[in-house]
């Protein structure tokens, strides 16, 4: 159900602010797209090519000019739709962190412009593996002053099989087609915070013990949504896509995770309802390596699943050239994060933790490095 609209006061919206900043100085920039050059970098982005609502999305409608992504909208019949729109989707998967883009919506009417995060590659809106949809903004251009944000919870199966949605009240204090504004979403363990021009206006819960925490991709899109539809006005414009991190979660099966010693297989009980990995070979161990945007003090924790054959584990933490070893009794800390203390890490590939079984099996799910200073 759509939340009621209300006016939220944003300190700098009258100036058409086009830059903002992450929630605190503890966040470091780890990825960005400035749209330099004359074409999309296809090593970083896929094109949205589905047919949805009133339009089919075409790569030909994606234009890069003057350090901006321009999504062009046309009146043309393609695959049973009367209009064509456009969009791009990041090839990189992202997890917890602050997502941000600067955008100006089209003056064309009847279009649905959006900055959102979900799994998928754009060939089908509802491909397999989508559990969380973070809608930082959805703006139907018939009313460009209504900025809709919130979460949609999916069951991960192909098709539009949603569980529920949880929307923020609409931001209505500015015309999104009259100038550039900066839109941000901070996904952290347990919740998502929403920002416009550096001002937080909404928080929605997304608990790790209730819903899957799989990584997502960044979507920037424009589709024809509702009659009457017009074309020929200003395009949908995006610039300065950024992703900042404060805390670093390394998940089994994803970037930064490696296995050794053999015998590894899927197992239940992973962090955020995701599968974890398990081996009962004596030589088996797993390594979680975080690439840190900023040096600093980080609290390190290891996820210990609610069930498993592993009763104890030996952990090795490498921090700023020093090695710290700990022996863990896992039987007493099931279904929670095990605190491994605070450590100083260098910038770059400085955060590393290895875990091996102690006289039995070893499970590997997730490690987190939470920045303190």
C-alpha positions in Angstrom: 0.0 0.0 0.0 1.4 3.4 -0.9 2.3 5.6 2.0 0.6 9.0 2.3 2.5 12.0 1.0 3.9 14.7 3.2 6.3 17.6 2.8 9.7 17.0 4.3 12.0 20.1 4.8 15.4 19.7 3.2 18.0 22.3 4.1 19.5 22.8 0.6 16.9 21.8 -1.9 16.1 25.3 -3.0 19.6 25.6 -4.5 19.3 22.4 -6.5 22.2 20.8 -4.6 24.0 18.2 -6.7 26.5 16.8 -4.1 26.2 15.3 -0.7 28.2 13.1 1.5 27.9 9.8 3.3 26.4 9.6 6.8 29.7 10.0 8.6 33.5 10.4 8.1 33.8 6.7 9.0 32.6 5.8 5.4 35.2 5.5 2.6 34.5 5.7 -1.1 35.1 2.2 -2.6 33.4 2.5 -6.0 32.2 5.2 -8.3 31.0 6.0 -11.8 31.5 9.5 -13.3 30.4 8.6 -16.9 33.6 9.9 -18.5 34.0 9.3 -22.2 31.3 8.9 -24.8 29.8 5.4 -24.1 28.9 3.2 -21.2 31.7 1.0 -19.9 30.3 -2.4 -20.6 32.9 -4.1 -18.3 31.1 -2.3 -15.4 27.4 -2.1 -16.6 24.8 -4.2 -18.4 21.9 -2.7 -20.3 18.3 -3.1 -19.2 16.6 -4.9 -22.1 13.2 -6.1 -20.7 9.7 -5.1 -21.8 7.6 -3.9 -18.9 4.6 -1.6 -18.4 4.3 0.5 -21.6 7.9 0.3 -22.9 10.7 -1.9 -24.1 14.1 -0.9 -22.9 16.9 -0.5 -25.5 20.7 -0.1 -25.3 20.4 2.4 -28.1 18.6 4.8 -25.8 21.6 5.0 -23.4 23.8 8.0 -24.1 26.9 9.3 -22.3 27.7 12.9 -22.7 29.3 15.7 -20.6 30.0 13.3 -17.7 26.3 12.3 -17.5 24.2 9.3 -18.2 21.3 10.3 -20.4 18.3 7.9 -20.8 16.4 8.8 -23.9 12.6 8.0 -24.3 11.0 7.4 -27.6 7.6 6.8 -29.2 8.3 3.6 -31.2 6.8 0.1 -31.3 9.1 -2.7 -30.1 8.1 -6.2 -28.9 4.5 -5.2 -28.4 5.1 -1.9 -26.5 4.4 1.5 -28.0 7.4 3.2 -26.3 11.1 2.5 -25.7 13.0 3.5 -22.5 16.4 2.6 -21.1 18.5 1.6 -18.1 21.8 0.2 -16.9 22.6 -2.3 -14.2 26.0 -2.6 -12.4 27.8 -5.8 -13.0 29.4 -5.6 -9.6 27.4 -6.9 -6.6 27.2 -4.7 -3.5 26.3 -5.3 0.1 26.0 -3.1 3.2 27.1 0.5 2.5 25.9 3.9 1.4 24.6 4.1 -2.2 24.4 7.5 -3.8 23.5 9.2 -7.2 22.9 12.7 -8.4 19.9 12.8 -10.8 17.4 15.1 -12.6 14.2 13.5 -13.8 12.8 13.9 -17.3 10.1 16.5 -18.1 8.3 13.9 -20.2 5.0 12.8 -18.6 4.0 9.2 -17.9 7.5 7.8 -17.2 8.8 5.9 -14.2 12.3 7.0 -13.3 14.2 5.1 -10.6 17.4 4.6 -8.7 17.2 1.2 -7.0 19.2 -1.8 -5.9 18.3 -5.5 -6.5 19.7 -8.7 -8.0 19.4 -9.3 -11.8 21.0 -8.3 -15.0 18.3 -6.3 -16.7 17.2 -8.9 -19.2 14.3 -9.8 -17.0 13.1 -7.6 -14.2 12.3 -10.6 -12.0 15.1 -13.0 -12.5 16.0 -15.7 -9.9 17.9 -14.8 -6.7 16.2 -11.4 -5.9 15.3 -11.1 -2.3 15.7 -7.4 -1.4 14.7 -4.4 -3.5 15.9 -1.0 -2.2 14.0 1.7 -4.0 15.9 4.9 -3.2 13.6 6.8 -5.5 10.8 5.9 -7.8 9.4 9.0 -9.5 6.3 8.9 -11.7 6.8 12.0 -13.8 3.2 13.0 -14.0 4.0 14.2 -10.4 7.7 15.0 -10.3 7.4 16.4 -6.8 6.5 13.0 -5.3 9.7 11.0 -4.5 8.7 7.5 -3.4 11.2 5.3 -1.4 11.2 2.1 0.5 11.8 -1.7 0.4 10.2 -4.6 -1.4 10.7 -8.1 0.0 10.9 -10.9 -2.6 11.1 -14.7 -2.2 14.0 -15.2 -4.6 12.1 -17.2 -7.2 11.7 -16.1 -10.9 8.8 -13.9 -11.5 7.1 -11.1 -9.5 6.6 -13.2 -6.3 6.8 -10.6 -3.6 6.3 -11.1 0.1 5.6 -7.5 1.2 6.6 -3.9 0.7 7.4 -1.2 3.3 7.3 2.3 1.9 8.4 5.6 3.3 6.1 8.6 3.2 6.7 10.5 -0.1 9.1 13.4 -0.2 7.2 16.3 -1.7 9.3 19.5 -1.1 10.8 20.0 -4.6 10.3 19.3 -8.3 12.8 16.5 -9.2 12.7 17.6 -12.9 13.7 21.2 -12.2 17.2 20.5 -11.1 19.8 18.0 -9.8 19.4 16.4 -6.4 21.5 13.8 -4.6 19.7 10.6 -3.5 21.3 8.2 -1.0 20.5 4.9 0.7 22.5 3.4 3.6 22.0 -0.4 3.8 23.3 -1.6 7.2 22.8 -4.8 9.2 19.1 -4.6 10.2 17.9 -1.5 8.3 18.1 0.9 5.4 18.2 4.7 5.8 17.1 7.0 3.0 18.6 10.5 2.3 18.0 13.4 -0.1 20.7 16.0 -0.4 22.4 14.7 2.7 19.3 14.7 4.9 17.9 11.4 6.3 14.2 11.3 6.0 13.3 7.6 6.5 14.4 4.3 8.0 13.0 0.9 7.2 13.9 -2.4 9.0 15.4 -5.4 7.1 16.4 -7.8 9.8 19.2 -10.3 9.1 17.6 -13.0 11.2 14.3 -12.8 9.2 15.3 -12.0 5.6 18.1 -13.0 3.2 21.0 -10.5 3.0 22.3 -11.4 -0.5 24.3 -8.7 -2.4 22.5 -6.5 -4.9 23.2 -4.5 -8.1 22.7 -0.8 -8.8 19.9 0.0 -11.3 19.4 3.4 -13.1 16.3 3.2 -15.3 13.4 5.0 -17.1 10.4 3.1 -18.4 7.0 4.3 -19.8 4.5 3.7 -17.0 1.1 5.2 -17.4 -0.9 7.0 -20.1 -0.8 9.8 -21.2 2.9 9.4 -22.2 4.9 12.2 -23.8 8.3 12.2 -25.4 10.6 15.0 -26.8 11.3 16.6 -23.4 14.5 16.5 -21.4 16.0 13.1 -20.9 16.4 11.3 -17.5 19.9 12.3 -16.3 22.2 10.6 -13.8 25.7 11.5 -12.7 28.2 10.6 -10.0 27.2 7.1 -8.9 29.0 6.3 -5.7 29.3 3.5 -3.1 30.8 4.1 0.3 31.6 1.6 3.0 32.1 1.9 6.7 31.8 -1.8 7.7 33.1 -4.7 5.6 31.3 -8.0 5.4 33.0 -10.8 3.6 30.6 -13.6 2.7 31.3 -17.2 1.7 31.0 -17.6 -2.1 31.6 -13.9 -2.7 34.6 -11.5 -3.3 37.3 -11.9 -0.7 36.5 -15.5 0.3 38.7 -18.4 -0.5 38.9 -22.1 0.5 41.7 -24.5 1.0 42.2 -28.1 2.0 39.4 -29.6 0.1 36.1 -31.3 1.1 34.0 -28.1 1.0 30.3 -28.4 0.4 27.1 -26.2 1.0 25.6 -26.2 4.5 22.8 -24.5 6.3 23.0 -21.9 9.0 24.8 -19.0 7.2 24.6 -15.4 8.2 21.4 -13.6 6.9 19.7 -16.9 6.0 22.3 -17.5 3.2 24.0 -20.9 2.7 27.4 -21.3 4.3 30.3 -23.7 3.5 31.5 -26.7 5.4 34.4 -29.1 5.4 35.3 -32.0 7.7 38.8 -32.6 6.3 41.6 -32.0 8.8 43.6 -29.6 6.5 40.6 -27.5 5.5 40.5 -23.8 6.2 38.7 -20.7 4.8 40.0 -17.2 4.5 38.0 -13.9 4.5 39.9 -10.9 3.1 38.5 -7.4 3.1 39.8 -4.6 0.9 39.5 -1.5 3.1 38.9 2.0 1.8 40.4 3.5 4.9 42.9 2.5 7.6 41.6 2.4 11.1 40.4 0.5 14.1 37.9 -2.2 13.3 36.0 -4.6 15.5 36.3 -8.1 13.9 33.6 -10.8 14.3 33.0 -14.2 12.9 29.5 -15.7 12.3 28.8 -18.9 14.1 25.8 -20.7 12.7 22.9 -22.0 14.8 23.7 -25.6 13.9 26.8 -27.6 12.8 29.3 -30.3 13.6 32.1 -27.9 14.4 32.6 -27.5 18.2 35.8 -25.4 18.1 37.9 -23.4 15.7 41.3 -21.8 15.4 41.2 -18.3 14.0 44.2 -16.3 12.6 43.8 -12.5 12.1 46.3 -10.6 10.1 46.3 -6.9 10.9 48.9 -4.3 9.9 51.6 -6.9 9.5 50.8 -8.6 12.9 49.3 -12.0 13.4 46.8 -12.7 16.2 45.7 -16.3 16.9 42.6 -17.2 18.9 41.0 -20.5 19.9 37.1 -20.4 19.9 34.6 -22.7 21.7 31.8 -22.6 19.2 29.4 -24.8 21.1 28.5 -21.9 23.5 27.9 -19.2 20.8 25.5 -20.6 18.3 23.5 -18.4 16.0 25.4 -15.2 16.6 28.5 -13.1 15.9 31.6 -14.1 17.8 33.6 -11.0 18.9 37.3 -11.3 18.0 38.3 -8.0 19.4 39.5 -4.6 18.0 42.4 -4.5 15.6 44.2 -1.9 13.6 44.2 -2.4 9.8 45.9 -0.6 6.9 44.2 0.7 3.9 43.8 -1.7 1.0 43.9 -5.5 1.3 44.7 -5.2 5.0 41.9 -7.1 6.7 42.2 -10.8 6.7 40.9 -13.7 8.9 41.4 -17.4 8.4 39.4 -20.1 10.3 40.1 -23.8 10.5 38.5 -26.6 12.5 40.0 -27.7 15.8 39.7 -31.5 15.9 36.6 -31.7 13.7 34.6 -29.9 11.0 34.9 -26.3 10.1 32.0 -24.0 8.9 32.5 -20.7 7.0 29.8 -18.2 6.5 30.8 -14.5 7.1 33.2 -12.2 8.8 32.6 -8.5 9.5 35.1 -5.7 10.1 33.2 -2.8 11.8 35.0 0.5 11.7 35.3 2.3 15.0 37.8 5.1 14.1 
